[in-house]
């Protein structure tokens, strides 16, 4: 299946006018063939795409490097961009997708990860709204962090933001560090509600997406292995909104897949 080309859409003028791009690479070190793994009999990538459609996206595209994924999406209402197999990140893959789709520089693009089969439609809309309302270069979401164990988990990314909602920093380390409280004990978070966990969904204008993809990796990005730090280190703004609904955990391991299957069977997530 070859690349699909469409004419440029009108400029995105409101938070209700956005597209969703889903990067879906077939290879995965921890879960080979991850996009096509069935959850409740439905390929994971199709479940992700259905959440994007339910959010009211004007267009939903899957950017992939494998024809098997394109085949699984036939007759789904989703468009497919066949992209290079040597992209190092999902952002690079959807930047190529944006060029294939012919989106104007002002098009609001939501980058929804291909391993988020239960991403709530309200959250997808919220990240687009955060971008448009703030005028920032990029937007993402966060949710309050529940306990000290999560704060110390390097697999959960923490962040701090300004009073206006713009991100100050993202880190795998405990952030911020409650000095006085942790000098006494570290088993619980003190009162105050200052701790936020990052949710890996992004929005940007298509023009900034191309600039971001062309930037060289930043020093902080390479230290923390967090791509969004490239944006902050280069002096651009990232607005951080609070998600209106919980984002169930994504699927990255066989154990995650088993949990997702159990949720579907129990009707917890669909």
N, C-alpha and C positions, 0 to 999 in steps of 0.2 A: 504494500500500500504506500503510495507516494505522498509527499507533503500536500496539504490542502491550502489553497489560497483563496481568501475572500477580500472583498473591497473594504476600504477603511470605513469603520462605523462612525457615527457622529460623536462629537466630543462629549465626554462624561461630565454632566453639569451638576449632578447631585449624588448623594450617597446611595440612591436607589438604582443608579446606572453603573454597574460594574460587571466585570468578567472574572471568571475563576480559571486559573491554570493549575493543573495537578501534575507534578513531575512523578513519573512512574518508571523507574529503572528495573529491568527484570532481575539483574544480578543482585544478590544480597548475601553478605558473608554469614549472617546469623540465621537468615530465613530465605534460602534460594527460591526464586520464582514468587517472591512475596506478593506482588500485585494481583496474581491470579489465584492465590490461596483462597479457597472457599470459606465463607462464614455464613452459616445457615443456608448453604447451597448457592450462595451468590459470590462471585469473585470480589475480592476486597476492593479493587480499584473501581468496580462498578458501584459498590456501596458508597465509596467516597464521592463519586460523581453524582449519585442521587442526592446526597446531602447538599451538594453545591446547587443542583437544580432546585431543590426545595427552598433554598435561601433566596431565590428570585434572581439569580445571575442572568444577565442578558445573553451570555454565551458561557459554555463550560467546555474547556479543552483539556485533554490529557496529552502531555508531552512525554513520549516514550521512545525507546530505542529498539523495541521488539514487536514484530508483526503479530505475535500471539496475543499481546495486550490489545492491539488494534482490533483484532478479530473478536475478542471478548466484549468489545464495546459497540459492535454493530447494532444498529436499530435501537440505540439507547437514548438518542437525542443529544449525544455528546460528540464533539468533533475531536479528531486525533491529529496531532502533529508528530510526524516521524522525525526524530532529532538524532543528532550525532551520538555515538556510543562512547565518546571519550570525555564527556562533560564531568567535571570534578564536583559539581554541586547541583542541587535542584534549581537554584537561582539561575545558573548558567543555562540549564535546560529550558526553563520557561522564558528566558530572554530570547532564545532561538525560536521558541513557540510564538512569542509576540511578533517576531519578524515574519514568520510564516503566516500568521493570522492577519497581518497588515494593520494592527491596531495603531491608532494615532498616538502621539506622544502624551496626550492628556487622558487617555483611557485609564480608568482605575482597574488595576489588576490585583486580584487576591491570589496569593500563593498558598494553596491548601495542600498539605503534605499527603502523599499517596497512601500513607499508613494510618490515616485518621478516619476509619469507617463510621465512627459515631460522632463526628464533629457536628455540634448543634447548628442548625441553620441561623439561629439568632446570633451566634458567635461569628459566623461568616459575615453576616450583615454588619455586625458591630465593628469589625476591623476596617471595613470599607468606610463606614461612617466616621470612625476616628481619623482616618486620613483626610477625608474631605472637610470635616469640621475644623481640624487643627491647622490645615495648610502645611503640615509637615512633609518632609521628603519621603517618609516611610512611616508605617504604623504597624503595631502588633498588639497582643493582648496579654494580660496577666490575671492571676487570681490570688486571693490571700493564701498565704502559706500556713498550713494547719498546725505543725508541731516541730519541735526541735530536731527530731530525726530527719525530717524533710530538709531542714535548713542545712544539715551537715551532709546530705546526700549529693555527691558530685554529679550524679546523673540528672539531677533536677537543677535547672538554671534559675538563679535568683537575679533580681534587678532592684535598682533604686531609681526613682524618678523625681523630677522637679515638681513644684507646686502646680505648674500648668500641665502636668502629665507627660512632659518630654522625658525620655530616658537619660539618666546620668551615666549608668554603667550596668552591664550584665556580667555575671560571674558564676562559675561553678562552686566558688567558695561561699561560706556563710556571709551573707550581706543583707543589711548592715549588721555590725557586731555590737550587741548590747553589752558594753564593757562591764558596767557595775553588776548587772544581773548575772552574767556568765562568770564573774569572779567568784560568785557564791555557789552556783550550780549551773549545769548545762543540760539538764534533763527536760526542761520545759521553757517555752518562750515567755518572756514577761509580757504584761498587758501593754497595749499600745497599738497593735495592728499595723506595724510598719513593714511587715515582711511579705514579699510578693514572689510568687513563682511564675516564671515565664511560660507562655503557651506559644508553641512554634508555628503560628500562622502570621502571614505578613500581607500588607497592602502597599502598593506604590503606583505612581503613574508609570505608564509604559516607557516614557522617556527616561525617567530616573532609573528604572529597571535596567535599561541598556547601559547607563553610566555606571551603575553599581557593578554590573557584570564585568565591565571593562577595567574596573579598579584593580590594582595589584593587591594581594592579601596584605592586611595590616599586621604589625608586630603583635598587638594585643590579640587579634584574631588567631594568630598562630600559637600563641601561648595558651589561650583558653579553649581553642578549637570551637570558637563561636563566630560564625560568619557575620552576624549583625554588628560586631565590634568594628568591622571594617568601615561601616557607615559612620559611627561615632568618632572614630579616630581621624576620619577625613573631614570632620567638622559639619556633618549633616545632621538633621533632626530626625529622631524616631519618636513618634507619639505612642504612648502606652495606654490603652483603654482597659478597663476592667470588664471581663467577660460577663455577659448577662446570664449565662447558664454554664454549668460545669462541663468541661471537656473530658469525657472518659479517656482513660489512657490509650495511647496509640498501640499499634501492633508491630513489634520489632523482633520477637523471639518466638520459638514454638510454644513456650509457656503463655505468652501474650495471646497467641492465636487460640489456644485452648480456652483461655479465660473469655475471649470474645465470643467464641462458639457457645459457651455456657450462658453468657448474658443473653444471646439471641434466643436460645432455647427457653430461658426463664422469662423472656419478654422484658428484660431490664433495659436493653438497647436494641434498636431495630434499624 
